[in-house]
Amino acid sequence: DRFYFGGFLPSSAKKKMDLLTSLQPLTCTMIFYESPKRIVATLAAMATLYPDRQAVLARELTKLHESFYWGSVKSLHDELEHTPLKGELVLVLGPIDDDAPVDDDDLARMLHRALADGMSRRDAVALVASETGHAKKHVYGIALGLSDADRDDDT
């Protein structure tokens, strides 16, 4: 029903990431214009925030060389990383299905994000459990696994 039109994203990597992070709660379709020179960097930034969100990249709409690329944000990034593009680009991120099941990888990403934002493990677990409807005990087990992985990375 609804969509968000973002126009051109900021060219600065930090400003772009800040804006994309602020848009993360939106579940509606999002539409952006992007430069062919910046599209790979934009897809890389988006892939860190919503790697599995479905997207379409439309090139040269209504023109002779019109073309479309579609898939998850991550797969689009991987496909276009070494593909030079020319022309006008429109990037459309599909809506998030609120009824889609949240798996352990999703829970881990949500926990990691909450912890990176400075939340305590206890608060992050409570937040993620309440947002997803998963049992706190299950979410806490995933949070402990994250801590173990972080500790292993430090050694």
Residue frames as qw, qx, qy, qz and C-alpha x, y, z in Angstrom:
[[0.000, 0.883, 0.469, 0.000, 0.00, 0.00, 0.00],
 [0.165, -0.966, 0.087, 0.178, 2.70, 2.47, 0.99],
 [0.805, 0.286, -0.034, 0.518, 6.12, 3.43, -0.22],
 [0.358, -0.811, 0.065, 0.459, 8.99, 5.71, 0.74],
 [0.652, 0.670, 0.059, 0.350, 10.69, 7.76, -1.98],
 [0.621, -0.615, 0.019, 0.485, 14.19, 8.72, -0.90],
 [0.350, 0.920, -0.155, -0.083, 15.44, 10.41, -4.07],
 [0.628, 0.523, -0.479, 0.320, 19.23, 10.41, -4.31],
 [0.796, -0.514, -0.202, 0.248, 21.13, 9.01, -1.33],
 [0.189, -0.929, 0.273, 0.161, 23.95, 11.12, 0.15],
 [0.712, 0.570, -0.389, 0.125, 27.31, 10.66, -1.57],
 [0.087, -0.604, 0.678, -0.410, 29.22, 10.56, 1.73],
 [0.542, -0.018, -0.840, -0.005, 29.54, 6.96, 2.96],
 [0.119, -0.127, -0.725, 0.667, 28.89, 7.94, 6.59],
 [0.392, 0.166, 0.140, -0.894, 25.84, 10.09, 5.80],
 [0.614, 0.079, -0.600, -0.507, 24.50, 7.35, 3.53],
 [0.443, -0.078, -0.869, 0.206, 24.91, 4.71, 6.23],
 [0.074, 0.140, 0.545, -0.824, 23.33, 7.00, 8.85],
 [0.532, 0.139, -0.127, -0.825, 20.31, 7.57, 6.60],
 [0.626, 0.045, -0.723, -0.289, 19.95, 3.89, 5.71],
 [0.266, -0.079, -0.833, 0.478, 20.19, 2.96, 9.39],
 [0.259, 0.159, 0.366, -0.879, 17.47, 5.47, 10.25],
 [0.620, 0.152, -0.329, -0.696, 15.25, 3.93, 7.55],
 [0.181, 0.147, -0.971, 0.042, 15.70, 0.39, 8.87],
 [0.299, 0.213, 0.751, -0.549, 12.40, 0.36, 10.81],
 [0.549, 0.370, -0.129, -0.739, 10.44, 1.04, 7.60],
 [0.547, 0.047, 0.836, 0.017, 8.72, -2.07, 6.30],
 [0.588, 0.704, 0.238, -0.318, 7.24, -0.44, 3.18],
 [0.753, 0.431, 0.230, 0.440, 8.71, -0.38, -0.32],
 [0.267, -0.789, 0.114, 0.542, 11.61, 2.09, -0.60],
 [0.674, 0.633, 0.243, 0.292, 12.66, 3.79, -3.84],
 [0.365, -0.735, 0.203, 0.534, 15.98, 5.56, -4.50],
 [0.625, 0.765, -0.143, 0.064, 17.84, 7.06, -7.42],
 [0.677, -0.562, 0.328, 0.343, 21.53, 6.22, -7.57],
 [0.276, 0.797, -0.448, -0.296, 24.53, 7.02, -9.70],
 [0.940, 0.247, -0.236, 0.012, 26.14, 4.19, -11.69],
 [0.392, 0.560, -0.559, 0.469, 29.46, 5.11, -10.07],
 [0.244, -0.389, 0.601, -0.654, 28.06, 4.69, -6.54],
 [0.823, -0.133, -0.220, -0.507, 25.61, 1.81, -6.93],
 [0.758, 0.065, -0.619, 0.194, 28.02, -0.93, -5.80],
 [0.179, 0.181, -0.578, 0.775, 28.97, 1.00, -2.65],
 [0.529, -0.193, 0.106, -0.820, 25.30, 1.69, -1.95],
 [0.869, -0.070, -0.398, -0.285, 24.38, -1.97, -2.34],
 [0.565, 0.139, -0.668, 0.463, 27.28, -2.92, -0.05],
 [0.128, -0.199, 0.447, -0.863, 25.99, -0.53, 2.63],
 [0.719, -0.118, -0.069, -0.682, 22.45, -1.84, 2.23],
 [0.791, 0.067, -0.607, -0.048, 23.66, -5.45, 2.35],
 [0.267, 0.156, -0.716, 0.626, 25.05, -4.88, 5.84],
 [0.342, -0.032, 0.390, -0.854, 21.65, -3.67, 7.06],
 [0.767, 0.228, 0.352, -0.485, 19.18, -5.76, 5.08],
 [0.104, -0.384, 0.824, 0.404, 21.02, -8.47, 3.12],
 [0.217, 0.220, 0.945, 0.105, 17.96, -10.64, 2.47],
 [0.350, 0.618, 0.327, -0.624, 15.51, -7.89, 1.53],
 [0.591, 0.422, 0.596, 0.343, 14.28, -8.30, -2.03],
 [0.013, -0.709, 0.091, 0.700, 15.23, -5.55, -4.46],
 [0.663, 0.571, 0.403, 0.269, 15.08, -4.53, -8.10],
 [0.234, -0.550, 0.231, 0.768, 17.59, -2.31, -9.85],
 [0.566, 0.700, 0.433, 0.047, 16.06, -0.71, -12.95],
 [0.371, -0.373, 0.327, 0.785, 18.36, 0.85, -15.53],
 [0.045, 0.107, -0.481, -0.869, 17.31, 3.29, -18.24],
 [0.308, 0.462, 0.764, -0.327, 13.56, 3.04, -17.55],
 [0.483, 0.750, 0.340, -0.297, 11.36, 3.73, -20.59],
 [0.157, 0.767, -0.465, -0.412, 14.38, 3.81, -22.90],
 [0.757, 0.424, -0.443, -0.225, 15.76, 1.52, -25.59],
 [0.504, 0.312, -0.753, 0.286, 18.35, -0.16, -23.33],
 [0.625, -0.488, 0.213, -0.572, 16.03, -0.65, -20.35],
 [0.626, 0.106, -0.765, 0.112, 17.17, -3.51, -18.10],
 [0.659, -0.599, 0.104, -0.443, 16.38, -4.95, -14.69],
 [0.414, 0.238, -0.816, 0.325, 18.35, -6.83, -12.06],
 [0.654, -0.504, 0.028, -0.563, 16.53, -8.43, -9.15],
 [0.732, -0.050, -0.633, 0.247, 17.18, -10.58, -6.12],
 [0.572, -0.713, -0.275, 0.298, 18.20, -10.02, -2.53],
 [0.006, 0.982, -0.188, -0.034, 20.23, -6.89, -1.80],
 [0.545, -0.551, 0.590, 0.227, 23.27, -9.08, -1.12],
 [0.708, 0.220, 0.602, 0.295, 22.88, -11.05, -4.36],
 [0.387, 0.901, 0.165, 0.108, 22.47, -7.82, -6.34],
 [0.222, -0.887, 0.382, 0.134, 25.68, -6.49, -4.81],
 [0.644, -0.279, 0.663, 0.261, 27.53, -9.70, -5.64],
 [0.650, 0.516, 0.516, 0.214, 26.19, -9.72, -9.21],
 [0.306, 0.926, 0.126, 0.185, 26.95, -6.07, -9.95],
 [0.563, -0.721, 0.189, 0.358, 30.25, -5.74, -8.09],
 [0.420, -0.322, 0.569, 0.629, 32.25, -6.32, -11.29],
 [0.362, 0.570, 0.658, 0.334, 29.63, -5.18, -13.81],
 [0.119, -0.184, 0.016, 0.976, 30.08, -1.62, -15.06],
 [0.187, 0.696, 0.692, -0.044, 26.72, 0.13, -15.42],
 [0.112, 0.030, 0.179, 0.977, 25.78, 3.25, -17.32],
 [0.255, -0.474, -0.559, -0.631, 22.64, 5.34, -17.37],
 [0.424, -0.433, 0.215, -0.765, 19.95, 6.26, -14.91],
 [0.385, -0.054, -0.908, 0.159, 19.39, 3.82, -12.07],
 [0.580, -0.438, 0.065, -0.684, 16.36, 3.35, -9.83],
 [0.265, 0.108, -0.916, 0.281, 16.76, 1.02, -6.84],
 [0.656, -0.366, -0.126, -0.648, 13.56, -0.38, -5.34],
 [0.038, 0.167, -0.911, 0.375, 13.66, -2.29, -2.05],
 [0.488, -0.357, -0.682, -0.411, 10.63, -4.49, -1.61],
 [0.544, -0.595, 0.138, -0.575, 8.45, -4.38, 1.49],
 [0.033, 0.270, -0.905, 0.328, 9.31, -6.48, 4.50],
 [0.640, -0.302, -0.600, -0.373, 6.85, -9.29, 5.11],
 [0.348, -0.521, 0.463, -0.627, 5.88, -8.84, 8.76],
 [0.916, -0.151, 0.154, -0.338, 4.58, -12.41, 8.82],
 [0.705, 0.457, -0.529, 0.118, 7.86, -13.89, 7.62],
 [0.859, -0.467, -0.160, 0.137, 9.41, -16.16, 10.24],
 [0.018, -0.881, 0.439, -0.173, 12.43, -14.82, 12.10],
 [0.933, 0.039, -0.317, 0.168, 15.20, -17.42, 12.17],
 [0.724, -0.555, -0.058, 0.407, 18.25, -17.65, 14.44],
 [0.535, 0.166, 0.180, 0.808, 20.42, -15.71, 11.97],
 [0.076, -0.728, -0.278, -0.622, 17.89, -12.86, 12.04],
 [0.627, -0.757, -0.186, 0.009, 17.86, -12.96, 15.84],
 [0.736, -0.249, 0.033, 0.629, 21.67, -12.87, 15.90],
 [0.317, 0.433, 0.223, 0.814, 21.72, -9.84, 13.56],
 [0.318, -0.800, -0.260, -0.438, 19.15, -8.04, 15.70],
 [0.739, -0.617, -0.112, 0.245, 21.11, -8.82, 18.87],
 [0.658, 0.018, 0.099, 0.746, 24.38, -7.73, 17.30],
 [0.104, 0.626, 0.242, 0.734, 22.81, -4.43, 16.22],
 [0.509, -0.803, -0.203, -0.235, 21.35, -3.79, 19.69],
 [0.783, -0.448, -0.022, 0.431, 24.66, -4.62, 21.38],
 [0.527, 0.247, 0.167, 0.795, 26.57, -2.41, 18.93],
 [0.108, -0.744, -0.227, -0.619, 24.20, 0.42, 19.86],
 [0.050, 0.434, -0.549, 0.713, 25.42, 0.11, 23.45],
 [0.771, -0.380, -0.075, -0.506, 22.62, -1.96, 24.99],
 [0.373, -0.419, 0.796, -0.226, 23.44, -4.42, 27.73],
 [0.176, 0.044, -0.949, -0.259, 23.05, -8.09, 26.84],
 [0.101, 0.374, 0.823, -0.415, 20.04, -8.31, 29.16],
 [0.318, 0.584, 0.173, -0.726, 18.28, -5.33, 27.54],
 [0.278, 0.379, -0.648, -0.600, 19.14, -6.51, 24.02],
 [0.063, -0.108, -0.991, -0.042, 17.68, -9.97, 24.74],
 [0.190, 0.506, 0.648, -0.536, 14.51, -8.44, 26.20],
 [0.307, 0.561, -0.138, -0.756, 14.10, -6.11, 23.21],
 [0.264, 0.262, -0.797, -0.476, 14.65, -8.79, 20.56],
 [0.012, 0.219, 0.965, -0.144, 12.41, -11.29, 22.38],
 [0.257, 0.562, 0.491, -0.614, 9.58, -8.75, 22.63],
 [0.312, 0.536, -0.317, -0.717, 9.94, -7.64, 18.98],
 [0.340, 0.255, -0.818, -0.388, 9.96, -11.17, 17.58],
 [0.830, -0.217, -0.013, -0.514, 7.82, -13.13, 20.02],
 [0.722, 0.203, -0.637, 0.178, 10.63, -15.63, 20.64],
 [0.754, -0.606, -0.237, 0.092, 11.24, -16.96, 24.15],
 [0.124, -0.926, 0.343, -0.099, 13.80, -14.96, 26.13],
 [0.755, -0.396, 0.510, 0.117, 15.64, -18.18, 26.98],
 [0.794, 0.394, 0.354, 0.297, 16.12, -18.98, 23.27],
 [0.302, 0.908, -0.038, 0.286, 17.24, -15.42, 22.43],
 [0.439, -0.811, 0.386, -0.036, 19.60, -15.43, 25.43],
 [0.855, -0.110, 0.446, 0.240, 21.22, -18.64, 24.16],
 [0.630, 0.644, 0.194, 0.389, 21.89, -16.94, 20.83],
 [0.060, -0.958, 0.175, -0.218, 23.29, -13.89, 22.65],
 [0.688, -0.569, 0.434, 0.118, 25.69, -16.14, 24.55],
 [0.823, 0.248, 0.377, 0.345, 26.80, -17.65, 21.24],
 [0.345, 0.881, 0.021, 0.322, 27.54, -14.17, 19.91],
 [0.370, -0.865, 0.330, -0.079, 29.66, -13.43, 22.94],
 [0.826, -0.238, 0.456, 0.231, 31.60, -16.67, 22.46],
 [0.699, 0.545, 0.269, 0.377, 32.20, -15.86, 18.80],
 [0.081, 0.958, -0.114, 0.252, 33.38, -12.35, 19.66],
 [0.593, -0.691, 0.412, 0.042, 35.75, -13.76, 22.26],
 [0.849, 0.067, 0.423, 0.308, 37.12, -16.26, 19.72],
 [0.512, 0.781, 0.130, 0.332, 37.71, -13.45, 17.21],
 [0.183, -0.946, 0.232, -0.130, 39.80, -11.53, 19.74],
 [0.733, -0.483, 0.448, 0.167, 42.28, -14.35, 20.29]]
